[in-house]
Amino acid sequence: MGIGTAVLLCVFYPDSIYSLHSSFMTNKRINKISNEGEIFKVPLEIAKLSNLVVTTLGEEEHDDDHDDNDDDDNAVEIPLPNVKASVLAKVVEFCTHYKEEPMKPITTPLESMVIDEIVQSFYARFVEVDQVMLFELVTAANFMDIKPLLDLTCLAVSIYIKGKSPDEIRRIFNISNDMSQGDGGQVGDESKMTPNGSASH
């Protein structure tokens, strides 16, 4: 597009410039790299559900208008050393679906401990994973700063440990049993906030 054409578009068809920019931003992709080096190419609008991505793109987007490279050359790579490929695949699945069907907000206090009564069916099924994967999803959501995913996975953890004894909760979270008997009642509450294996203080 020549300079003259661009000027005419700006003057007579300002909406066209907005449409061109929106089209470019929609087609732009982010390369998310797992800790094994596997690359996941994610559309920008989906990737931006992660505040980590938004922060990383803060300076990158200022250079877009001056770069004539194709999308692959112009893609922003975001290494995620704390996220396994299998976990990142689940994160991308969540974000992709969220773009089409946003999850209902999870509010507290919870009105139910039945997850299907709190969120839509897709999200209830999404967290039907083993304990290791669930905790890794919590960690990934926290690291990538994806609030809806963090809310969902923490909800699933809370439901998972509900009704379990302090000893069972210690085993789940790998908490050493060196507390006094009087501290035992606090384990459940503290562990709900720290599915990474250490109690909060």
C-alpha positions in Angstrom: 0.0 0.0 0.0 1.5 3.4 -1.1 1.6 6.4 1.2 -1.0 8.3 -0.9 -3.4 5.4 -0.7 -2.9 5.2 3.1 -3.6 8.9 3.5 -6.8 8.7 1.4 -8.0 5.8 3.5 -7.3 7.7 6.7 -9.2 10.8 5.5 -12.1 9.2 3.7 -12.4 5.7 5.2 -11.1 5.8 8.8 -13.0 2.6 9.6 -11.0 0.8 7.0 -7.8 1.5 8.8 -9.3 0.2 12.0 -10.4 -2.9 10.1 -7.0 -3.5 8.6 -5.4 -3.1 12.1 -7.9 -5.4 13.7 -7.4 -8.0 11.0 -3.7 -7.9 11.5 -4.0 -8.3 15.3 -6.4 -11.1 14.9 -4.1 -13.1 12.6 -1.0 -12.4 14.6 0.2 -15.5 16.6 2.2 -16.0 19.7 4.7 -18.9 20.0 4.5 -20.3 23.5 7.4 -22.6 24.3 7.1 -25.3 26.9 10.0 -26.3 29.2 10.7 -29.2 26.8 11.1 -26.7 23.9 7.8 -27.7 22.2 6.2 -24.7 20.4 2.5 -23.9 20.6 1.3 -21.3 18.0 -1.6 -19.4 19.6 -3.7 -16.6 18.0 -3.0 -13.3 19.8 -6.6 -12.8 20.9 -6.5 -16.1 22.7 -3.0 -15.8 24.1 -3.9 -12.4 25.6 -6.1 -14.2 28.2 -2.7 -14.6 29.9 -1.6 -11.3 31.6 2.0 -12.6 31.2 1.5 -12.5 27.5 0.0 -9.0 27.7 3.0 -7.8 29.7 5.5 -9.4 27.4 3.8 -7.8 24.3 3.9 -4.3 25.9 6.9 -3.2 24.0 6.7 -5.7 21.1 3.5 -4.3 19.6 5.1 -0.8 19.2 7.4 -2.3 16.6 4.7 -4.0 14.5 4.0 -1.0 12.2 7.7 -0.9 11.2 8.1 -4.6 10.5 7.2 -6.0 7.0 8.1 -9.6 7.9 5.5 -12.4 7.6 3.6 -13.7 10.6 6.1 -16.5 11.3 9.1 -14.2 11.3 7.2 -11.5 13.3 5.8 -14.0 15.9 6.7 -13.2 19.5 8.2 -16.2 21.4 7.4 -16.6 25.0 9.4 -19.2 26.9 7.5 -20.9 29.7 10.2 -22.9 31.6 7.8 -23.8 34.4 5.2 -25.4 32.2 5.3 -28.8 30.6 4.1 -29.4 27.1 1.2 -31.6 28.3 0.1 -28.9 30.7 0.5 -26.1 28.1 -1.7 -28.1 25.7 -4.4 -28.1 28.4 -3.9 -24.3 29.0 -4.3 -23.6 25.3 -7.4 -25.7 25.2 -8.9 -23.8 28.1 -8.1 -20.4 26.5 -9.4 -21.4 23.1 -12.7 -22.5 24.5 -12.9 -19.5 26.8 -12.7 -17.2 23.8 -15.9 -18.8 22.4 -17.7 -19.4 25.7 -16.4 -17.4 28.7 -16.6 -19.2 32.0 -19.2 -18.1 34.5 -17.5 -16.1 37.3 -16.8 -18.1 40.4 -17.9 -16.2 43.4 -17.4 -16.8 47.1 -18.9 -18.0 49.3 -19.7 -20.9 47.1 -23.4 -21.7 46.7 -22.6 -25.4 46.0 -19.8 -27.9 46.2 -20.9 -29.6 43.0 -18.8 -28.1 40.2 -21.4 -28.7 37.5 -23.7 -26.3 39.4 -21.0 -23.6 39.4 -19.5 -23.6 35.9 -20.6 -24.8 32.5 -20.2 -28.4 31.5 -16.9 -27.9 29.5 -15.1 -26.4 32.5 -16.4 -29.0 34.9 -15.1 -31.8 32.6 -11.8 -29.8 32.0 -10.7 -30.3 35.6 -11.6 -34.0 35.6 -7.8 -34.9 35.6 -5.5 -36.7 37.9 -4.1 -34.9 41.0 -0.7 -34.2 39.5 -2.1 -32.6 36.4 -4.6 -30.5 38.4 -1.8 -29.1 40.6 0.4 -28.4 37.6 -2.5 -26.5 36.0 -2.8 -24.4 39.1 0.9 -23.7 38.9 0.7 -22.8 35.2 -2.3 -20.6 35.6 -0.6 -18.7 38.4 2.7 -18.4 36.5 1.0 -17.3 33.3 -1.5 -15.1 35.3 -4.7 -16.5 33.8 -7.3 -15.6 36.4 -10.3 -17.7 35.1 -8.1 -20.8 34.9 -6.6 -20.2 38.3 -10.1 -19.7 39.7 -11.3 -22.9 38.1 -8.4 -25.1 39.2 -8.4 -23.7 42.8 -12.1 -24.5 42.9 -11.4 -28.0 41.8 -8.7 -28.4 44.4 -11.0 -27.1 47.2 -13.7 -29.6 46.2 -11.1 -32.4 45.9 -9.9 -31.9 49.5 -13.3 -31.2 51.1 -14.1 -33.6 53.8 -10.6 -35.1 54.0 -8.8 -35.4 57.3 -5.7 -33.3 58.2 -3.5 -36.3 57.7 -4.9 -36.9 54.2 -4.4 -33.3 53.3 -0.8 -33.4 54.5 -0.2 -36.4 52.2 -1.9 -34.7 49.3 0.2 -31.5 49.7 3.4 -33.3 50.9 3.3 -31.4 54.1 5.6 -32.8 56.8 3.7 -33.9 59.9 5.8 -31.9 62.4 3.0 -29.7 63.6 1.5 -29.8 67.1 -1.9 -31.4 67.5 -3.3 -28.0 68.0 -2.1 -26.9 64.6 -3.8 -29.7 62.8 -7.1 -27.9 62.4 -5.5 -25.2 60.4 -3.9 -27.5 57.8 -7.0 -27.8 55.7 -7.6 -24.1 55.4 -3.9 -23.3 54.7 -3.5 -26.1 52.2 -6.4 -24.9 50.1 -4.3 -21.8 49.2 -1.1 -23.7 48.4 -1.4 -26.6 46.0 2.3 -26.3 45.3 3.3 -28.4 48.2 3.9 -25.8 51.0 1.6 -24.3 53.5 1.1 -20.6 53.5 1.7 -18.5 56.6 
